[in-house]
Amino acid sequence: MIALGLIGGPVSHSLSPKLHNAALQANGIMGEYCLYPINPQEPEKLLNILSKVRSGEITGLNVTIPIKQSVIPLMDELTDTSRSIGAVNTIYSKDGRLYGHNTDAPGFTADLKENCVFQNYSGKKVIVLGAGGSARAVVWALRQMSCLVTIAARDPAQGRSLIDEFRRQSNYMEINSISLDHESLKPYIENTNIVINTTPVGMFPNINESPWPNGLPLPGGAFIYDLIYNPGKTNLVTTAHQMGLRAVNGLGMLVEQAALAFEIWTGISAPRNVMVSAMKLNL
């Protein structure tokens, strides 16, 4: 029997247990995926659960906000992807050593290409709302596709810090940072092709909130992608639809990043159709 789970906080809203338990059942694997609420102010609790992964008592963990970055120093090894992104969302052990990986980036890329109308992303202008762990994965993925990225963060210093880290790597020069407010975003309205929300604003239970500034129209003709999947139709997605824009939530990314993690933990191909069905039944 294998034990899997999600660490971070809050996690009570997460549908990951439904998704992974359905995958385990579909493959005839005895096991369970559980929620482990942890925040950065609980270092002893975090160290305790990581020790269980190292010993094999827990097979693997997913990591969500706000500890995707704070777990990095606690890993013995980082994959090239997680090291470049600077965030971990998947943890597993091998020979008693803890490995940190990131499946958010490939999960996001796969879902964006599945839903977005563009055939070629090179030179596309993208606004990323937020500068946390999820934003790191998204920005990294967008730069792999040669997009021109603007990070809009409520904390401009956090956005600049992210950019400074990426600029120290090759092929990360076309990124800039602005404040996430009406006046800063206004000049970008005419030319933006894609807007991506990586913040938790609008997530259950605060479903009436939006990360996009009040009174500022979304860029006309832009594709809107909200990483939030609960609720299934966020305030941001609803506003986009009202403007006649194409917009999707993060359900597809959730399933794909989870499927990739599942395959790392089990060595078995993930039943993506089963996982999608499990999500839709619970949204």
N, C-alpha and C positions, 0 to 999 in steps of 0.2 A: 504494500500500500504506500502511495506517495502523498506527501503533504505539500501543498502550494499555497500562496497567499499574496496579499497586497499590503504594503506598508505605506504610511503617509497620513495626512489628515487635512480635511475630513475624508473619511472613506465610507461612511454609512450610506451614501447615495449610490455607491458604485455597483454596477451590474456585472463586474468581472467574475464574481462567484457563479452567477447563472451561466455565463459564457464558458468558463473553463470547466465547470462541473458537467455541462452538456457535452463538451469535447471528451472529457474523461469517460463518461458513460458510453458515448458513441464508439469509442475505441476499446471498450471492455476493460478499462484500467481501474483498478481499485484505488481510490484516492479522494481527496477533498481539497477544495480551494477556499480559504478563509480570509477574513478581513482582520488586519492588525493595526488599529489606529495608533499612530506614533507621530510626534512632532519634534522639531529640533531641540526643544527644551527638555526632552526625555532621553538623554544620551545612554543612560544605563539600560533602559528598555530596548533601545535600538541595538546596543551591543549584545544584549541577551538573545534577541531573535536572530541576529547575524551569526552568533555562535552555534545556533541550532542548524543553520544552513551549512556552516563549515563542518559540523559533525555528521551531517546527513540526515538528521532528524527531520529537517525540512528540506525538500528537494530543490525548491526555487521560489523566488519572490519577485513580484512586480513592485515598482517604486513609483509613487505619485507625489504631487505637490504636498508639502513644500520641501521635500528632502532629496530631490533628484540630484542635487549638487552636494549636499552635506554628507551623503554616503560615500562619496568618492575617496576621501582619505582612509576610509575603513576597508577598502578593497585591497586584495593582494595583487590583482592584475586588472587592467582595463583593456578592453578590445580597442582596436584602432578607431572604430566609429565612436565609441563613448568617450575616448580620450580627445578626439577632435571636436566633438560637440561640447564636452564639458558637462555632461549630465548622464546619469544612469537610470534606466527604467526596468532593467532585468538583471537579476542576480542569480548565480548558480555556483556550485562548488565542484572542484575537480582536484583529486588527490589532496584533499584537506585545505585547498586554497580557494579563496573567494574571488569570483570573476564578476566584473561589472560590464554590462553590455547595454546597447541602446537600440531597441527595435522601433522606437517612435518614428525615427527618420525614414527608414524604408517603408514603414506602415503608412505614413503620411504621403510619401511619394506615390505609392501604388494607388491610394484612394483619390488623390488629386487628379492623377492622369485618367482614372476611371470616370470621374465626374465632370472635370473641367472641359470646356469646349475647345481649348487651344491644342493644336497639333505640335507646335514648336514653342518652347518656353524661353528660349534664349532672348534676352533683352526685354522680357516682359517686366513691367513695373509693379511691384508688390509692396503693400503696406502690411506689416506684421504688428498686431496689437499685443503688447506685452514683451517682457524681456526675461522671463523666468526659464525654468528647465525645459518646458515644452517649446518655448520660443527658440531656444538654442537648437533643438532638433529640427524644427521647421526651417529656420534660417540656414542651417547647414545643408538641408535637403534642397532648398531653393537655389543656393549657390552652386550645388552640383549640377543644376539645370541652367546655370548661367543667367538667372534672373537678376534684376536690379532691385535691391531690397532697401526699404526704409522701415526702421524699427520705431514704433510710436509707443513710448512707455510713460506711465504716470511718474515714475522715478527716472528722470533723464540720465542720472549718473549710472543707473543699472544698465540702461541701453548703451551708453558710451563704453562701459566696462566690457559688455558682450562684444561690441565692435572691436575694441582694442585687442581682445583675445583672438578673434577671428583674423584680424589683419596681420597678426604675427605668423599666420599660416599662409601658404601660397594660395592664390586664386580667391582671395577674400577681400579685394579692394573696393568693390562696388557696393558698399553698404553705408548707410548713414542713419543717424538717430535724431528724432525730434520728440517733443513732449506730446503726450496723448491728450490734446485739448483742441478746442474749436479753432482757435487762431492758427495753431501750428499745422493742423491737418488741412485747412481750407485751401492752400495753394496746390494741394495734391489731387483735388477733386476731379479735375479735367482729364488727367493723364494716367490715372491708376487703372491697371488691368485686373488685379486680384487684391482682395482684402481678406486677411486671415486673423481670426481672434484666437489667441493662445492664453488669454486671461481666464480666470474662473468667474468673471462678472456675467451674471445671467444664469448661472448654474442653480439647480434646485438646492435650497428652497427659495432663493431670491430670483424668481423667474421673471419679475417685471423689470429687472435692471438690464442695462445694455452698456457694453464697453465703448460704443460709439457716442461721441458728444451729442447732447441734445440740440436740436435745431440745425444740425449740419447734415445736408443730404449725403447719402452714400454716392460714390463715384458712378456716374451713369455708364451703363454697359459693363460694369465690373462683375466678376464672379466672386461671390461671398462664401467663405468657408469658416465655419465656427467649430472649433475642436470640441466644444461642449456637446454631449449627446443626451443629457438628462437635465431639462426636458428635451424631447425630440425636436421641438420647434421653439427655439429661443426667441427672445425679443429681437435680437439682431437679424435672425433668419426671417422672422415675420415681417420686419420693416423692409428687408430686401425684396421679399415677395410682393409686398404692397407697391414697391417701386417698379415692379416688373423685371427684377433682376433674378438671375439664377443663383440659388443659394442652397447649401447642404450643411448638415451637422457633422459631428465627428464620429458617427457610428461606424462608418467604413474603416476609418483609421483605427478605431478601438479594436475592431475585429482582426484587422490585418496585423497590428503590432502584437496582439494577444496570440494569434496563430503562430507568428514567428517565435515568440517566447515559448509557447507550448512545444514546438518542435525542438527547441534547444533543450528543454527540460526532459522530454520523453524520448527523443530520437524517432518519433512517429509523425507522419504527415497529419497536419491539423485538418479536421473536418469543417472547413469554412462555411459550407451551407448550413450545417447543423448549428454552428455558432451564430450565424446571422439570424436564423430562425429563433434561437433562444433569446436574442436581444429584442427582436420585434415583439415577441410575446410579452415582454416585460416593460415596454415603453408605451 
